[in-house]
């Protein structure tokens, strides 16, 4: 617990040191990936009208980059509808929410597990 508090305090200080949104994203993604010991970490905006999400920034294997890839929201439950803004999926290939679309989505990226947090603004899911 102290380690998590230290992580959050350190991250908060680093984020307050810049107002550049791209830099904020890069710092947060790199720190989160290192903290959780994952090779890939990113964030995406959600477009309900198109039924898609677009990856805006991604940290992969030590490098932060703009991605811009758009993918279908197929298989994603809207956190506003189901009341859950945090998701932890141990096996994307077998989970009921993602198994039907796994091969065409997460499987192509080599992802097997996911820890995600949805951003909800004014009652609408806007990012993940």
C-alpha positions as CSV (number, residue, x, y, z in Angstrom):
1,X,0.0,0.0,0.0
2,X,2.8,2.4,0.8
3,X,4.4,1.6,-2.6
4,X,1.1,2.5,-4.3
5,X,0.9,5.8,-2.4
6,X,4.5,6.6,-3.3
7,X,3.7,5.9,-6.9
8,X,0.7,8.1,-7.0
9,X,2.5,11.0,-5.2
10,X,5.4,10.8,-7.6
11,X,3.1,10.5,-10.7
12,X,1.1,13.5,-9.5
13,X,4.2,15.6,-9.1
14,X,5.4,14.7,-12.5
15,X,2.1,15.5,-14.1
16,X,1.8,18.8,-12.4
17,X,5.1,19.8,-13.9
18,X,3.7,20.1,-17.5
19,X,0.6,21.4,-19.2
20,X,1.3,19.8,-22.5
21,X,-1.5,17.1,-22.9
22,X,0.7,14.9,-25.1
23,X,3.5,15.0,-22.5
24,X,1.0,14.3,-19.7
25,X,-0.2,11.2,-21.6
26,X,3.4,10.0,-22.3
27,X,4.4,10.4,-18.6
28,X,1.3,8.7,-17.3
29,X,1.5,5.8,-19.7
30,X,5.2,5.1,-19.1
31,X,4.8,5.3,-15.3
32,X,1.7,3.1,-15.3
33,X,3.3,0.4,-17.5
34,X,6.4,0.3,-15.3
35,X,4.4,0.3,-12.1
36,X,2.2,-2.6,-13.2
37,X,5.0,-4.4,-15.1
38,X,3.3,-4.5,-18.4
39,X,4.8,-4.2,-21.9
40,X,1.9,-2.3,-23.4
41,X,-0.3,0.6,-22.0
42,X,-2.4,3.1,-23.9
43,X,-5.5,5.3,-23.9
44,X,-8.2,5.7,-26.5
45,X,-11.2,8.0,-27.2
46,X,-14.6,6.4,-27.8
47,X,-16.9,7.4,-30.7
48,X,-20.4,6.1,-29.9
49,X,-21.9,7.2,-33.2
50,X,-19.3,5.2,-35.2
51,X,-19.2,2.4,-32.7
52,X,-15.4,2.6,-32.5
53,X,-12.5,3.6,-30.3
54,X,-9.3,5.3,-31.5
55,X,-6.0,4.7,-29.8
56,X,-4.5,8.1,-29.1
57,X,-1.3,7.2,-27.3
58,X,0.4,3.9,-26.6
59,X,3.4,2.8,-24.6
60,X,4.9,-0.4,-26.0
61,X,8.2,-1.9,-25.1
62,X,9.6,1.3,-23.6
63,X,8.4,3.7,-26.3
64,X,5.5,6.2,-26.2
65,X,3.9,7.0,-29.5
66,X,0.8,8.4,-31.1
67,X,-1.1,5.5,-32.6
68,X,-4.3,6.7,-34.3
69,X,-5.6,3.1,-34.9
70,X,-9.4,2.9,-34.9
71,X,-11.0,-0.4,-33.9
72,X,-14.7,-1.5,-33.3
73,X,-16.2,-1.3,-29.9
74,X,-17.7,-4.8,-30.5
75,X,-17.6,-6.8,-27.3
76,X,-17.1,-3.9,-25.0
77,X,-19.8,-3.3,-22.5
78,X,-20.6,0.3,-21.9
79,X,-19.5,1.1,-18.3
80,X,-22.4,3.6,-18.0
81,X,-24.9,0.8,-18.7
82,X,-23.3,-1.8,-16.5
83,X,-22.0,0.4,-13.7
84,X,-18.4,-0.7,-13.9
85,X,-15.6,1.7,-14.9
86,X,-12.8,-0.7,-14.0
87,X,-12.2,-4.0,-15.9
88,X,-9.8,-6.7,-15.2
89,X,-9.8,-9.6,-17.6
90,X,-7.4,-12.5,-17.0
91,X,-7.9,-14.2,-20.4
92,X,-9.3,-12.2,-23.2
93,X,-9.6,-15.3,-25.4
94,X,-12.0,-17.0,-23.0
95,X,-13.8,-14.1,-21.2
96,X,-17.5,-13.9,-22.1
97,X,-17.2,-10.2,-22.9
98,X,-14.3,-10.5,-25.4
99,X,-14.1,-14.1,-26.7
100,X,-16.3,-13.6,-29.7
101,X,-14.1,-10.8,-31.1
102,X,-10.8,-11.8,-29.6
103,X,-9.2,-13.2,-32.8
104,X,-10.0,-10.1,-34.8
105,X,-9.1,-7.6,-32.1
106,X,-6.9,-8.3,-29.1
107,X,-5.5,-11.5,-30.7
108,X,-4.0,-9.5,-33.5
109,X,-2.2,-7.4,-31.0
110,X,-0.9,-10.3,-29.0
111,X,-2.9,-9.3,-25.8
112,X,-4.1,-12.0,-23.5
113,X,-5.1,-9.9,-20.4
114,X,-6.4,-6.5,-19.8
115,X,-6.7,-4.0,-17.0
116,X,-8.8,-1.0,-18.0
117,X,-10.4,2.1,-16.6
118,X,-13.1,3.9,-18.4
119,X,-13.4,7.7,-18.3
120,X,-17.0,8.8,-18.0
121,X,-17.9,12.5,-18.4
122,X,-21.4,13.9,-17.9
123,X,-22.8,10.3,-17.9
124,X,-21.2,9.4,-21.2
125,X,-18.3,7.0,-21.8
126,X,-15.6,9.1,-23.6
127,X,-12.3,7.2,-23.2
128,X,-10.5,4.1,-22.1
